[in-house]
Amino acid sequence: MRHLKIVMYLFHIYIILSSCAKAQDDRII
């Protein structure tokens, strides 16, 4: 179960980074 917890944690970080990147793209445009 620990492996699943790590995967979910990394996936959560990925979503946050994607949201930040998208916000920057919208800001530049």
MIVO-196881 format. One record per residue: residue number from 1; x, y, z of N, C-alpha, C, O, CB in turn. Coordinates in Angstrom, 3 decimals. Each point is the difference from the previous one (the first is absolute). Glycine has a CB too. Example, Ala and Ser with C-alpha at 12.3 -4.5 7.8 and 13.67 -1.06 7.14 Angstrom:
(1 (13.190 -5.690 7.800) (-0.890 1.190 0.000) (0.900 1.200 0.000) (1.036 -0.019 0.665) (-2.928 -1.154 0.581)),
(2 (1.542 2.223 -1.966) (0.820 1.190 0.060) (-0.770 1.090 0.730) (0.509 1.108 0.169) (0.675 -1.736 -2.314)),
//
This chain:
(1 (0.849 -1.208 0.000) (-0.849 1.208 0.000) (0.882 1.255 0.000) (-0.427 1.064 -0.448) (-1.414 -2.312 1.690)),
(2 (3.057 1.117 -0.743) (0.887 1.157 0.054) (0.330 0.469 -1.415) (0.097 1.200 -0.256) (0.868 -2.007 2.447)),
(3 (-0.793 -0.145 -3.109) (0.319 0.361 -1.388) (-1.134 0.817 -0.618) (0.241 0.976 -0.710) (1.156 -3.063 0.482)),
(4 (-2.626 1.680 0.504) (-1.163 0.718 -0.544) (-0.051 1.416 0.558) (-0.350 0.944 -0.708) (-0.914 -3.111 0.477)),
(5 (1.617 2.306 1.506) (-0.020 1.320 0.642) (1.017 0.925 -0.670) (-0.271 1.183 -0.203) (-0.446 -2.232 2.391)),
(6 (1.887 0.503 -2.529) (1.037 0.808 -0.662) (-0.473 0.412 -1.392) (0.203 1.141 -0.413) (1.612 -2.339 1.710)),
(7 (-2.444 0.275 -2.017) (-0.482 0.297 -1.349) (-1.041 1.114 0.042) (0.039 0.925 -0.811) (0.409 -3.303 0.114)),
(8 (-1.372 2.284 1.640) (-1.038 1.026 0.124) (0.630 1.349 0.351) (-0.448 1.042 -0.480) (-1.225 -2.796 1.203)),
(9 (2.713 1.731 0.113) (0.681 1.232 0.400) (0.662 0.654 -1.211) (-0.128 1.207 -0.203) (0.517 -2.149 2.511)),
(10 (0.325 0.141 -3.117) (0.663 0.533 -1.196) (-1.031 0.498 -0.998) (0.207 1.029 -0.644) (1.720 -2.597 0.990)),
(11 (-3.037 0.849 -0.483) (-1.057 0.404 -0.933) (-0.593 1.336 0.428) (-0.323 0.840 -0.840) (-0.190 -3.255 0.333)),
(12 (0.371 2.607 1.812) (-0.557 1.255 0.519) (0.943 1.158 -0.334) (-0.448 1.077 -0.394) (-0.725 -2.325 2.269)),
(13 (2.476 1.021 -1.717) (1.002 1.034 -0.321) (-0.053 0.318 -1.484) (0.093 1.161 -0.399) (1.394 -1.939 2.286)),
(14 (-1.641 -0.275 -2.716) (-0.059 0.194 -1.451) (-1.175 0.902 -0.379) (0.132 0.866 -0.865) (0.924 -3.125 0.524)),
(15 (-2.188 2.056 0.982) (-1.189 0.810 -0.292) (0.259 1.456 0.389) (-0.369 0.914 -0.738) (-1.136 -2.923 1.105)),
(16 (2.133 2.226 0.777) (0.286 1.371 0.460) (0.951 0.687 -0.977) (-0.214 1.155 -0.370) (-0.126 -1.852 2.781)),
(17 (1.395 -0.014 -2.829) (0.965 0.587 -0.939) (-0.676 0.298 -1.328) (0.271 1.030 -0.617) (1.608 -2.273 1.730)),
(18 (-2.753 0.355 -1.556) (-0.705 0.212 -1.270) (-0.892 1.234 0.101) (-0.093 0.782 -0.947) (0.142 -3.264 0.466)),
(19 (-0.703 2.655 1.623) (-0.877 1.151 0.196) (0.817 1.290 -0.013) (-0.422 1.000 -0.581) (-1.179 -2.420 1.919)),
(20 (2.766 1.395 -0.699) (0.861 1.187 0.032) (0.489 0.322 -1.400) (0.005 1.164 -0.401) (0.705 -1.697 2.753)),
(21 (-0.300 -0.481 -3.102) (0.495 0.204 -1.359) (-1.106 0.560 -0.887) (0.243 0.895 -0.810) (1.404 -2.774 1.112)),
(22 (-2.849 1.360 -0.153) (-1.128 0.470 -0.806) (-0.320 1.453 0.349) (-0.322 0.796 -0.882) (-0.604 -3.147 0.756)),
(23 (1.013 2.688 1.387) (-0.285 1.372 0.434) (1.027 0.958 -0.605) (-0.353 1.099 -0.427) (-0.666 -1.954 2.585)),
(24 (2.276 0.446 -2.195) (1.049 0.840 -0.583) (-0.229 0.169 -1.503) (0.180 1.093 -0.536) (1.447 -1.873 2.306)),
(25 (-2.019 -0.289 -2.442) (-0.257 0.077 -1.438) (-1.138 0.980 -0.273) (0.088 0.818 -0.916) (0.709 -3.197 0.614)),
(26 (-1.859 2.296 1.094) (-1.140 0.901 -0.187) (0.431 1.446 0.278) (-0.465 0.932 -0.656) (-1.150 -2.785 1.307)),
(27 (2.488 2.021 0.307) (0.460 1.339 0.383) (0.843 0.598 -1.137) (-0.131 1.180 -0.324) (0.115 -1.834 2.791)),
(28 (0.890 -0.182 -3.074) (0.867 0.470 -1.097) (-0.851 0.386 -1.209) (0.251 1.011 -0.656) (1.638 -2.495 1.468)),
(29 (-2.893 0.667 -1.094) (-0.865 0.279 -1.145) (-0.890 1.197 0.330) (-0.813 0.412 -0.827) (0.840 -2.859 0.126)),
//
